[in-house]
Amino acid sequence: MLNGLDIEGNSPLHRMPVRGKLIVLFTAAIGLFFLSDLRLLVPALGLAAALFLSTGIGIAEAFRRTRFVLFTVLLVAAANYVFVSPHEAVVVFCRLSILVLLAAAITASTGISAFMDEIARLAAPLERLGLVRAADVSLAVGLVIRFVPEILARYHDIADAHRARGLPLRPLTALVPLIILTLKDADTIAMAIDARGFRRH
C-alpha cells in the first residue's frame, strides 16, 4: 500500500499538538457557518491555502489531493447560484473550501499514529460509559485516513487502463472495479487485524 497522507516537515502546523489541530478544525467548522461577510471569508480562504502549502506539499500535489472535493464544493456553490443568489454561492464556496483546505493541511502535517492516539484519548470517556471502544474508534479513523491515498491510486490505475484501451471513462465502469478492489483490500486488512488480535479484550 501507499504511504499515508502526512508529509515530513518542521512547519508550525507540524509542531502543533494534534488536539490543538482538531480543536481549530472543529471551531472553524462551527464559526464559518455564522460568517457571511466576504471581506472576511476571502482572506480566510487565502490563509487556509497558505497554511496548507506551508506544510511543504507543493502546489501540484495540493491540487491533486483536493481537486475532487473542491469540484464537489463548486457544484454545491453552483446550485446556490442558481437557486439562491450569486452572493450566497460565493459564501458557500468560501466556507466549504476553507474547511477542505484546513482538513487537508492538518492531515498533511499529522501522522496516522498520532491521529489514532489522540482519537483514542478523546474517546476514552465514552469507553468508560460503555458507549464505544476507544481502540476501535481510533483504528477506524486511522484506516479511513490510510485508505484515502490507496483508493485514489486505484482510481488513477483504472483511468489509465481505460485510456490505454481507448475507452471512455464512465462513472459506472470506474466505480464498479474500484469498489470491488477496495472491498478486497478491506477484507484482507480485516483478516490481518483479527489475526493479530487487535480487537480482542
Solvent accessible surface area in square Angstrom, and as a share of the most:
residue,aa,sasa,rsa
1,M,125,0.56
2,L,83,0.41
3,N,130,0.67
4,G,19,0.18
5,L,21,0.10
6,D,56,0.29
7,I,41,0.21
8,E,170,0.76
9,G,47,0.45
10,N,115,0.59
11,S,15,0.10
12,P,96,0.60
13,L,13,0.06
14,H,36,0.16
15,R,147,0.54
16,M,64,0.29
17,P,96,0.60
18,V,23,0.13
19,R,106,0.39
20,G,18,0.18
21,K,3,0.01
22,L,37,0.19
23,I,100,0.51
24,V,68,0.39
25,L,43,0.21
26,F,139,0.58
27,T,79,0.46
28,A,23,0.18
29,A,35,0.27
30,I,86,0.44
31,G,36,0.35
32,L,14,0.07
33,F,104,0.43
34,F,172,0.72
35,L,49,0.24
36,S,56,0.36
37,D,47,0.24
38,L,47,0.24
39,R,196,0.71
40,L,100,0.50
41,L,0,0.00
42,V,80,0.46
43,P,80,0.51
44,A,32,0.25
45,L,37,0.18
46,G,41,0.40
47,L,127,0.63
48,A,3,0.03
49,A,35,0.27
50,A,56,0.44
51,L,56,0.28
52,F,3,0.01
53,L,72,0.36
54,S,55,0.35
55,T,4,0.03
56,G,61,0.59
57,I,14,0.07
58,G,37,0.35
59,I,133,0.68
60,A,84,0.65
61,E,50,0.23
62,A,9,0.07
63,F,124,0.52
64,R,82,0.30
65,R,46,0.17
66,T,6,0.04
67,R,79,0.29
68,F,85,0.35
69,V,74,0.42
70,L,43,0.22
71,F,121,0.50
72,T,75,0.44
73,V,9,0.05
74,L,96,0.48
75,L,99,0.49
76,V,61,0.35
77,A,7,0.06
78,A,51,0.39
79,A,46,0.36
80,N,28,0.14
81,Y,131,0.50
82,V,107,0.61
83,F,168,0.70
84,V,95,0.55
85,S,38,0.25
86,P,78,0.49
87,H,95,0.42
88,E,49,0.22
89,A,7,0.05
90,V,67,0.39
91,V,0,0.00
92,V,17,0.10
93,F,65,0.27
94,C,4,0.02
95,R,30,0.11
96,L,45,0.23
97,S,3,0.02
98,I,6,0.03
99,L,32,0.16
100,V,26,0.15
101,L,18,0.09
102,L,19,0.10
103,A,39,0.30
104,A,19,0.15
105,A,0,0.00
106,I,6,0.03
107,T,26,0.15
108,A,0,0.00
109,S,9,0.06
110,T,6,0.04
111,G,25,0.24
112,I,31,0.16
113,S,77,0.50
114,A,36,0.28
115,F,13,0.05
116,M,49,0.22
117,D,76,0.40
118,E,9,0.04
119,I,32,0.16
120,A,29,0.22
121,R,135,0.49
122,L,81,0.40
123,A,8,0.07
124,A,28,0.22
125,P,64,0.40
126,L,80,0.40
127,E,75,0.34
128,R,183,0.67
129,L,129,0.64
130,G,66,0.63
131,L,121,0.60
132,V,53,0.31
133,R,65,0.24
134,A,7,0.06
135,A,52,0.40
136,D,30,0.16
137,V,49,0.28
138,S,7,0.05
139,L,35,0.17
140,A,54,0.42
141,V,45,0.26
142,G,2,0.02
143,L,50,0.25
144,V,100,0.58
145,I,27,0.13
146,R,59,0.21
147,F,24,0.10
148,V,57,0.33
149,P,11,0.07
150,E,17,0.08
151,I,57,0.29
152,L,32,0.16
153,A,28,0.22
154,R,65,0.24
155,Y,60,0.23
156,H,48,0.21
157,D,88,0.46
158,I,16,0.08
159,A,5,0.04
160,D,71,0.37
161,A,39,0.30
162,H,25,0.11
163,R,156,0.57
164,A,89,0.69
165,R,170,0.62
166,G,66,0.63
167,L,95,0.47
168,P,74,0.46
169,L,67,0.34
170,R,138,0.50
171,P,102,0.64
172,L,131,0.65
173,T,57,0.33
174,A,4,0.03
175,L,91,0.45
176,V,71,0.41
177,P,42,0.27
178,L,19,0.09
179,I,93,0.47
180,I,93,0.47
181,L,54,0.27
182,T,30,0.17
183,L,113,0.56
184,K,124,0.53
185,D,26,0.14
186,A,43,0.33
187,D,83,0.43
188,T,82,0.47
189,I,31,0.16
190,A,47,0.37
191,M,117,0.52
192,A,37,0.28
193,I,19,0.10
194,D,86,0.44
195,A,80,0.62
196,R,158,0.58
197,G,20,0.19
198,F,116,0.48
199,R,120,0.44
200,R,172,0.63
201,H,201,0.90
